[in-house]
Amino acid sequence: MVLALSIVLTITSIGMIVLVLLHKGKGGGLSTMFGGGVSSSLGGSAVVEKNLDRLTIVCGLVWAVCIIALGLLLKETGPPVPLG
């Protein structure tokens, strides 16, 4: 169970990184330093942004549940002992 949750946690962590980087910059912060301040007519539609927001929220919730579940499982069973 710990191994399965660790795998899901790794996948959702990578997914969160990718999803956050796909978001369009909405402010004048660090995103403008990397070319995010240049407005383009080829930007994504509002529907795509809304679906990307939903997917990011779902991925974040799965990530948070995995963190809590792993914490509870490891609290009861202890960390795995390395073979050697």
Contact map, one row per residue, 1 for C-alpha under 8 A:
111110000000000000000000000000000000000000000000000000000000000000000000000000000000
111111000000000000000000000000000000000000000000000000000000000000000100110000000000
111111100000000000000000000000000000000000000000000000000000000000000000000000000000
111111110000000000000000000000000000000000000000000000000000000000000000000000000000
111111111000000000000000000000000000000000000000000000000000000001001100000000000000
011111111100000000000000000000000000000000000000000000000000000001000100000000000000
001111111110000000000000000000000000000000000000000000000000000000000000000000000000
000111111111000000000000000000000000000000000000000000000000001001000000000000000000
000011111111100000000000000000000000000000000000000000000000001001100000000000000000
000001111111110000000000000000000000000000000000000000000000000000000000000000000000
000000111111111000000000000000000000000000000000000000000000000000000000000000000000
000000011111111100000000000000000000000000000000000000000011011000000000000000000000
000000001111111110000000000000000000000000000000000000000000001000000000000000000000
000000000111111111000000000000000000000000000000000000000000000000000000000000000000
000000000011111111100000000000000000000000000000000000000010000000000000000000000000
000000000001111111110000000000000000000000000000000000010011000000000000000000000000
000000000000111111111000000000000000000000000000000000000000000000000000000000000000
000000000000011111111100000000000000000000000000000000000000000000000000000000000000
000000000000001111111110000000000000000000000000000100110000000000000000000000000000
000000000000000111111110000000000000000000000000000000010000000000000000000000000000
000000000000000011111110000000000000000000000000000000000000000000000000000000000000
000000000000000001111111000000000000000000000000000000000000000000000000000000000000
000000000000000000111111100000000000000000000000100100000000000000000000000000000000
000000000000000000000111110000000001000000000000000000000000000000000000000000000000
000000000000000000000011111100110001100000000000000000000000000000000000000000000000
000000000000000000000001111100000000000000000000000000000000000000000000000000000000
000000000000000000000000111110110000000000000000000000000000000000000000000000000000
000000000000000000000000111111110000100000000000000000000000000000000000000000000000
000000000000000000000000001111111000000000000000000000000000000000000000000000000000
000000000000000000000000000111111100000000000000000000000000000000000000000000000000
000000000000000000000000101111111111100000000000000000000000000000000000000000000000
000000000000000000000000101111111111110000000000000000000000000000000000000000000000
000000000000000000000000000011111111100000000000000000000000000000000000000000000000
000000000000000000000000000001111111100000000000000000000000000000000000000000000000
000000000000000000000000000000111111110000000000000000000000000000000000000000000000
000000000000000000000001100000111111111000000000000000000000000000000000000000000000
000000000000000000000000100100111111111000000000000000000000000000000000000000000000
000000000000000000000000000000010011111100000000000000000000000000000000000000000000
000000000000000000000000000000000001111110100000000000000000000000000000000000000000
000000000000000000000000000000000000011111100000000000000000000000000000000000000000
000000000000000000000000000000000000001111100000000000000000000000000000000000000000
000000000000000000000000000000000000000111110000000000000000000000000000000000000000
000000000000000000000000000000000000001111111000000000000000000000000000000000000000
000000000000000000000000000000000000000001111101100000000000000000000000000000000000
000000000000000000000000000000000000000000111111100000000000000000000000000000000000
000000000000000000000000000000000000000000011111110000000000000000000000000000000000
000000000000000000000000000000000000000000001111111000000000000000000000000000000000
000000000000000000000000000000000000000000011111111100000000000000000000000000000000
000000000000000000000010000000000000000000011111111110000000000000000000000000000000
000000000000000000000000000000000000000000000111111111000000000000000000000000000000
000000000000000000000000000000000000000000000011111111100000000000000000000000000000
000000000000000000100010000000000000000000000001111111110000000000000000000000000000
000000000000000000000000000000000000000000000000111111111000000000000000000000000000
000000000000000000000000000000000000000000000000011111111100000000000000000000000000
000000000000000000100000000000000000000000000000001111111110000000000000000000000000
000000000000000100110000000000000000000000000000000111111111000000000000000000000000
000000000000000000000000000000000000000000000000000011111111100000000000000000000000
000000000000000000000000000000000000000000000000000001111111110000000000000000000000
000000000001001100000000000000000000000000000000000000111111111000000000000000000000
000000000001000100000000000000000000000000000000000000011111111100000000000000000000
000000000000000000000000000000000000000000000000000000001111111110000000000000000000
000000000001000000000000000000000000000000000000000000000111111111000000000000000000
000000011001100000000000000000000000000000000000000000000011111111100000000000000000
000000000000000000000000000000000000000000000000000000000001111111110000000000000000
000000000000000000000000000000000000000000000000000000000000111111111000000000000000
000011011000000000000000000000000000000000000000000000000000011111111100000000000000
000000001000000000000000000000000000000000000000000000000000001111111110000000000000
000000000000000000000000000000000000000000000000000000000000000111111111000000000000
000010000000000000000000000000000000000000000000000000000000000011111111100000000000
010011000000000000000000000000000000000000000000000000000000000001111111110000000000
000000000000000000000000000000000000000000000000000000000000000000111111111000000000
000000000000000000000000000000000000000000000000000000000000000000011111111100000000
010000000000000000000000000000000000000000000000000000000000000000001111111111000000
010000000000000000000000000000000000000000000000000000000000000000000111111111100000
000000000000000000000000000000000000000000000000000000000000000000000011111111100000
000000000000000000000000000000000000000000000000000000000000000000000001111111000000
000000000000000000000000000000000000000000000000000000000000000000000000111111100000
000000000000000000000000000000000000000000000000000000000000000000000000111111110000
000000000000000000000000000000000000000000000000000000000000000000000000011011111000
000000000000000000000000000000000000000000000000000000000000000000000000000001111100
000000000000000000000000000000000000000000000000000000000000000000000000000000111110
000000000000000000000000000000000000000000000000000000000000000000000000000000011111
000000000000000000000000000000000000000000000000000000000000000000000000000000001111
000000000000000000000000000000000000000000000000000000000000000000000000000000000111
